[in-house]
Amino acid sequence: MLFWTAEEAKRWVPAIDFDCQPLEHAGSGPRPFHLRADFRSLPSTRMPAILTRAVDALGPCGWWLVWMDVGPGQWSGGNTHLYYRLRQSYEDYRLLHEAPYHLFYSHEWPDMLTFIQVGVLNLWDIQVVTDLDHGRLFISHAEWLNATSTSDLSPLREALQMGADAAGRGPATSAGFG
């Protein structure tokens, strides 16, 4: 696992544009399957399963690049201590805004999910892309996600439905660019 500055990430993966959200036309390219879902009312116990399926929807890959942002309009009262202790366990002592890109190799799947879960708990914006670019995932600080993929997103939709059923309500998902 590596932590990168914006310059380092651009040097290693120059084709990735982190300014586009995945369901915007500019960010979706050849990925025909799209899903937007609101997860704010789902039980927090369902989040690991939902995030696992969301990352699975990106397709097979050799690595993931995860970008996290604690922008000015986002909640800053989260458990940043947990994030920094986790990051320090990888011997990186920089602040998130100094090196917001996290590179995870495919065998570091559990580590990546842990970092994403901490980001979700802190209500940060998170974007995930892969080396093969079969899919992209954007998780908003406002508790919704966008996913695009070259593969069907049914497993993610099913995970969201299970979470909605556990919460006693219907899912808030949509397909396409609506």
N, C-alpha and C positions, 0 to 999 in steps of 0.2 A: 504494500500500500504506500502511496506517495501523496503528499500534499503539495499543490502547485499554486503559484501566483497566476494572474491572468496572462502575463507574458509567457510564462513557462507552458501553460496549457495551449496557448495559440501556437507556440513553436512545435509542440508535439502533435497537436490535432488542428491544423489550420483550417480545415473545412467545416468545423463546428461553429455555428453562430449561436451564442447563448442569449442573444437579445430577443429571439423569436419564441413565442409560446407555441407548443406543438400543434395546436389546432388552427393556428393562423395559416393562411394559404402559403405564406413564405416559408414556414417552418415544416410543412408536411410533405412536400415533394412526392415521391413515389409510394408513400405509405397510405393505402386506400382505406384502412380500418381506423375509425376514430371513436373515442368515447370521452364524454365529459361527465363527471359525477360529483355530487355534493356529498361529503361524508361527515359534516359537522354534527349530525344527530345520531350517527352510528355509535354503538358501544365501543369504548376504547379497547376492550378485549378483542374486538374483531380487526383492529388495525394491523397486527402482524400478518394475518392471512390476506387481507386486502393488499397490503404493500408487497407481499410475496408474489401474488398473482399479477400485480401491476408491473413489477420488474420482470416476471416471466413473460409478460406480453411483449417485451422488447425483443424477444427472440434470442437465439444462441449467439454467443460472443466470446471473445478472448479477454475483454476487459470492459469495465463501465467507467465513465467519467461522471462524477456527481458534483454539481455546483450548488452551493448554498449561499443564500443572501439574507442578511439581516438589514434590510433597507430602512430608510428613515420612517416609512409609514407602517412598519411592522412592530409587533409586540416585542419589547426588549426585556420584559420581566420574567422570561422563562428561566429554565434551569441551565444557564450557561456553564455553571460549575460542572455539571455532569458532562456536557459536551467537551469542555477543556480537559477534564480528567481523562476522558476517553481518548482524546487526541494526544495527550501527553503520554499515554501508554504506548504510543507509536513513536515516542521520542521527538515529537514536533511541538514546539513551544510558542509558535506564532499565533497571532489572533486570527479569527475567521476572516476578517476583512483584508488581512495581509496575504492570505493564501486560501481563497474560497473554493478551490478545485480539489477534489479528492479522487485519485485514481485507484480503482480496485481491480485486481486480476480476477479471473473467473473462479479460482479456488478461494477467493476471499469473500464469497457470497454472504456468509453470516456477518462478517464485519461491516459490509456495505449496508445490509438491512438494519444493523444496530445504529449506524450513523444516520440513516434516513429516519428511523423511528425517533431518534433524539431530535432531529430537525423538525419533524412533525409535531412533537410535543412542545417545542419551542415556538411553533407557529412561524417558521421560516419558509421562504420560497425555496424550492428544491427542483433542480432539473437533472434528468438522467439521460445520458446518451451512451451508445456502444460503439465499438470499433467497426462493426459491420453496418451500423445505422439502419437496422431493420425496424427500429421503433424508437420513440422518444416518450419520455414521461415528464410532465410538469406537475408538481404538487404545490398548490398555492397556500400562502399563509392564511388565506380566508377559508381554508378547509374544503377545498374542491380540488379535483385533479383532472388533467387532460392526458389522454394517452393516444398515440398514433402507432400503427404497426403495419407490417406487411402480412401479418397473420391475424386470424379472427380473434377478437377480444372477448369471446364468450366466457372463458374462465374468470376473467376479471369482472365481467358483468354478473356472473353467478356469485362470486365472493361478495360483491356489493349487495346483491339481493339477499344473501344469507344474513349479512349484517343488518339490513333493513328489516328482515323478518324478526331477528332477535330484538330489534328496537320497537317492533310492533307497528311499522309503517311501510309504505311502498318505497321503492328506490327512486332516487332523484338522478336518473342518468339520461343522457341523450346521445345519439349518434350523429355524425355529420358535423357540419360547420355552423349549426344553428345558433 
